[in-house]
Amino acid sequence: MRKIEAYIKAHRLQEVVEHLHEIEGLTGVSIHDIQGFGRIRGQDEPVRIVDNAINWIPHVKIEIFCTTATKDRVVAAIMKGAHTGLRGDGKIYVSSVEEAIRISTGDRGESAV
């Protein structure tokens, strides 16, 4: 099982979601509105919030738990939907999940995903 976390530009979310919907067997996606900064620290983006002299830039965090077999398709869908070719398109992180448990049924492992 894998956990995929992607940080993308907010205006690319719809495109990413459309590509994710094409993946058969994908069981769910969580979306979080977040703020942060990357290497360029908002120099090329409009300033949205200024707190303690840090220019926070709005982003979207996508969180997906999937089977190992689905991982490459999920990553490809996010890359395709989020890519603009410009600096700051985002990042994708993939990590292993030790265990998953579905609370309603008690299913464990990949069947719980």
C-alpha positions, 0 to 999 in steps of 0.5 A: 500500500502507498500514501501519495501526497501531492502539493499543487497549484490551486488552479490545477486541482480540477484538471488533476481530479479529472485525470484521477477519476479515470483510474479504475480501482482508485477508492478515494481522494482527500483535498486540503487547502493549505498555505506555504512557500517553496524555494522561490518564497512567493516571488513570482506569485501574488502575495495573499497573506502576510504574517510575520514577514512571510509571504504565504502562497495558497496551495492544495494538498492531495492525499491518496491511499492506494494499492501498490499496483495503482501507485504509478497510475496515480502519480502519472495522473497528478503529474499530467493534471498539475504540469504547466511547465512553469516553476512551482508546479508542485511536488509529489511524495510517495511513502509506504503504508504499514497497515490500513484498517477499515473501521466499519468492517474490520478489513485490513490491508489492501482490501481496507483501502 
